[in-house]
Amino acid sequence: MNYPAKTIRLRDGRTCTLRIPCAADADAMIAYLRTIASETEYILWSPQEPFPTVEREIAYIESLVNSPQALCLLADVEGEVAGNCQISFNAKQKIAHRSSIAIALQQKFWGLGIGSALLRELLDEAERRGVRQTELDVVAENVRARALYEKMGFEAVAVLPAAIRFTDGTLHDELHMIRINTKKEN
């Protein structure tokens, strides 16, 4: 999918480039995944799970870049992957009015405006496509993420009890959140 890179100014004065990842980012993306998996239980990766090889990550990046049904963005701060996000669109007619989002940031980049900027870009793309609603799932007690999602117009519509098992064995509820997009459907 075509996306022109954008540079934003962060709350701490640094700049961040939002762009589509490329094959050359594979090593950095794997390192980023390892970092975020070790920082929080709120993402689906666990530090104990095998991470992709460089070859598999390159193939994954290329599949996203070449897919008309997805947009993946990387947030680059001074050459480091600060975060990434993805929106997936449905090709099937009966669910083509829906899209889904996933997003993650390294902790050291929290509170700088990157999450809001990434989400804004994905939501803008959904609206350009005439998608009626955008959905995401979040661990119920992830208060920080929920606050961001609510600020961006998402509302919790369902709870899936005990949907996520943390590495310590505890079970946690997952919320399904939906945002009704503001532009009219095509």
C-alpha positions, 0 to 999 in steps of 0.5 A: 500500500502506498503511504508517503512518510510523515515527520512529526514533532514529539512532545520532547522536541525530537522528531519521529518519522512515520513510514512503511517498513521495508526489508532493511528494517527486519533486524530492527523490527525483531529487536523491537519485538524482543524489547516490547515483549519483555516490557509488558504483558499487554501484547501477545508476544511473550519473551519465551516464544520464538521470534521470527528469523530475519528471513521470515520477518522480511517475508512478513514485511513484504507481504504487508507492503504488497497487501491491498488489505493492510497498512503497517506503519513504523515509528522511527525515532533517531533510527530506532523503532519506537513503535508500529501499528497495523490496520487490516481491511476485510475483502469479504463484502459482508464485513468490508465495512469493518477494519481492525487495528493493532499497535505497540510502542516501546515504553521509553517512547510512551507519552510523546504523542507517537501512539496518537499519531499512529492511530490517527494515520490508520483511522484516516486511512479507514475513513478514506476507504469508507470503512464504517467501523474500526475495531481493536482488542485490549487487555481490560486493565491496560488503563493507559492504552484504553485512555488513548483508545477512548481519546481517539473515539473507541468505546468498549462494546464487549468483554471476553472473560479470561481471554489472555493468559499472562506468563505467570499463569493469571487470566485477564479479561479482554475488551473489544472496542469499536470506533464508528468512523465519522465519514460516510461509507462509499 
